[in-house]
Structures are given as C-alpha cells and as structure tokens.
C-alpha cells in the first residue's frame, strides 16, 4: 500500500503544478488528483496585508518573543559594518 499526501499548490499551466511546500519523496512517477479550491482573495476574506502582519506580530508577542529595540538593531548594524573591514 502506498502512502498518500495532501498538499496545496497552484496550477500554473495545463501541465505544471507549483506546490506550497516540498515533497520529501524520491523522484519517480506519482498519481496526482486535482481538486479545485475557492480563490483565496484576502479582500473577500476581510484580511488585508496590514491585518495579516498585525496577526503575526500579535502571535509572536503571545509566545513571548521579544522584539529588539531600536538601539539594539542599530548596534547590530554598526557591528556588522565594522566587521567588513576596509
């Protein structure tokens, strides 16, 4: 019995499907079943890019991620530039 994987992707042309994530299988023949999905229109879903970024930011804060301060970022940039030498 062969394994079955469910992945999502975009039908680029009549013969090309671009998957959203890699398939970790050896090369070889496979059987592909195409099932259409409703368009993911963010405007229709009421989620703008800004709203999505805000949700990512909020999730990071919820998990305890600490964003670097402006001074910390500037220090990292300065140290990186100094490491380049002349």
GROMACS elastic network, one bead per residue, 0.5 to 0.9 nm:
[ bonds ]
;  ai    aj funct       b0    kb
    5    23     6  0.86825   500
    7    19     6  0.69807   500
    7    20     6  0.73025   500
    7    21     6  0.74872   500
    7    23     6  0.85432   500
    8    18     6  0.86204   500
    8    19     6  0.58818   500
    8    20     6  0.57744   500
    8    21     6  0.78524   500
    9    17     6  0.65236   500
    9    18     6  0.53323   500
    9    21     6  0.80476   500
   10    13     6  0.89779   500
   10    16     6  0.85645   500
   10    17     6  0.56409   500
   10    18     6  0.52104   500
   10    19     6  0.64542   500
   10    20     6  0.77730   500
   11    14     6  0.73778   500
   11    15     6  0.80380   500
   11    16     6  0.61254   500
   11    18     6  0.63964   500
   11    19     6  0.86829   500
   11    34     6  0.89640   500
   12    15     6  0.76843   500
   12    16     6  0.53531   500
   12    17     6  0.55706   500
   12    18     6  0.65656   500
   13    16     6  0.51184   500
   13    17     6  0.72044   500
   14    17     6  0.84362   500
   18    21     6  0.87660   500
   19    22     6  0.68521   500
   19    23     6  0.83849   500
   23    26     6  0.87778   500
   25    28     6  0.85479   500
   27    30     6  0.89041   500
   37    40     6  0.84140   500
   38    41     6  0.87636   500
   40    43     6  0.88314   500
   40    44     6  0.79605   500
   40    45     6  0.76919   500
   41    44     6  0.52599   500
   41    45     6  0.63239   500
   41    46     6  0.86825   500
   41    47     6  0.87720   500
   42    46     6  0.59974   500
   42    47     6  0.51047   500
   42    48     6  0.60578   500
   42    49     6  0.80625   500
   43    47     6  0.59737   500
   43    48     6  0.63254   500
   44    47     6  0.77021   500
   45    48     6  0.85090   500
   46    51     6  0.88655   500
   47    50     6  0.79712   500
   47    51     6  0.57493   500
   47    52     6  0.64593   500
   48    51     6  0.51003   500
   48    52     6  0.62566   500
   48    53     6  0.86575   500
   49    52     6  0.50653   500
   49    53     6  0.61755   500
   49    54     6  0.85537   500
   50    53     6  0.50955   500
   50    54     6  0.61090   500
   50    55     6  0.86405   500
   51    54     6  0.50019   500
   51    55     6  0.62242   500
   51    56     6  0.87481   500
   52    55     6  0.50762   500
   52    56     6  0.63534   500
   52    57     6  0.86627   500
   53    56     6  0.50984   500
   53    57     6  0.61617   500
   53    58     6  0.85872   500
   54    57     6  0.50046   500
   54    58     6  0.60650   500
   54    59     6  0.85526   500
   55    58     6  0.50556   500
   55    59     6  0.61008   500
   55    60     6  0.86311   500
   56    59     6  0.51378   500
   56    60     6  0.62557   500
   56    61     6  0.86960   500
   57    60     6  0.52200   500
   57    61     6  0.63141   500
   57    62     6  0.86523   500
   58    61     6  0.51069   500
   58    62     6  0.60896   500
   58    63     6  0.87385   500
   59    63     6  0.63277   500
   59    64     6  0.88199   500
   59    65     6  0.88329   500
   60    63     6  0.52646   500
   60    64     6  0.65317   500
   60    65     6  0.53256   500
   60    66     6  0.81098   500
   60    67     6  0.88916   500
   61    64     6  0.51704   500
   61    65     6  0.52947   500
   61    66     6  0.69821   500
   61    67     6  0.83475   500
   62    65     6  0.74584   500
   66    69     6  0.89805   500
   68    71     6  0.80164   500
   68    72     6  0.58241   500
   68    73     6  0.63681   500
   69    72     6  0.51141   500
   69    73     6  0.63182   500
   69    74     6  0.86324   500
   70    73     6  0.51860   500
   70    74     6  0.61533   500
   70    75     6  0.85822   500
   71    74     6  0.50794   500
   71    75     6  0.60725   500
   71    76     6  0.86405   500
   72    75     6  0.50783   500
   72    76     6  0.62558   500
   72    77     6  0.87017   500
   73    76     6  0.51232   500
   73    77     6  0.62470   500
   73    78     6  0.86330   500
   74    77     6  0.50915   500
   74    78     6  0.61085   500
   74    79     6  0.85789   500
   75    78     6  0.51040   500
   75    79     6  0.60879   500
   75    80     6  0.85129   500
   76    79     6  0.51695   500
   76    80     6  0.60785   500
   76    81     6  0.86022   500
   77    80     6  0.51348   500
   77    81     6  0.61683   500
   77    82     6  0.85964   500
   78    81     6  0.51855   500
   78    82     6  0.61356   500
   78    83     6  0.86611   500
   79    82     6  0.51154   500
   79    83     6  0.62402   500
   80    83     6  0.51760   500
   80    84     6  0.68440   500
   81    84     6  0.54391   500
   81    85     6  0.77205   500
   82    85     6  0.60303   500
   82    86     6  0.87837   500
